[in-house]
């Protein structure tokens, strides 16, 4: 059963670095949005702000983002509905 939000519309991907152990599966499944830092932990690549842990997922990549979040063994990736009045979380 999927652990991610199943809403339609824009989604935000949030990385919980405290839960992550740096395996890097998410960066393999979603290289368009995620890269690794020097220690192997995922970093979201947002063209508007650069490296972050919270970004809006483009519509064509929603399925890939859901798959990466669903397969994260540490439950460190979270998909949430995007809200235009909520900024990035640091």
Secondary structure as GFF3:
##gff-version 3
##sequence-region A 1 90
A	DSSP	beta_strand	11	15	.	.	.	ID=ss1
A	DSSP	alpha_helix	25	29	.	.	.	ID=ss2
A	DSSP	beta_strand	34	36	.	.	.	ID=ss3
A	DSSP	beta_strand	42	46	.	.	.	ID=ss4
A	DSSP	beta_strand	50	52	.	.	.	ID=ss5
A	DSSP	beta_strand	54	57	.	.	.	ID=ss6
A	DSSP	three_ten_helix	59	61	.	.	.	ID=ss7
A	DSSP	alpha_helix	62	71	.	.	.	ID=ss8
A	DSSP	beta_strand	77	81	.	.	.	ID=ss9
###
